[in-house]
Amino acid sequence: NIMAYRYQAEGGLQYSDNDEDGEDGAGSKLAHLLELGGWNDVIVVVSRWYGGIHLGPDRFRHINNAARTVLEDGGFVSSKNTGTGASGCASGKAKKGKKR
């Protein structure tokens, strides 16, 4: 299980943390997603298991997409202001494809 949370306490103090449960780097990337979106008072847990296919670095994209989908479906965020572009890039710009 990969987990990240972020909340704002009285007085404006911001608290956040994450756990990646052996999935190196995934928890911090999930926490970064919450920070980019400016989402507070939320905890997100993504469960992942090995299904026989090595995903490599793509696993981070899948983990973040799962978290973003849950936040959208739960009404915590609209798809219009997720803090990331369509590609999941923090720049807010989608990656350009090759012209045909």
PyMOL commands that set and color helices and strands:
alter all, ss='L'
color gray80, all
select helices_A, chain A and resi 10-12+26-37+58-73+79-81
alter helices_A, ss='H'
color red, helices_A
select strands_A, chain A and resi 2-8+14-19+42-46
alter strands_A, ss='S'
color yellow, strands_A
deselect
rebuild
show_as cartoon
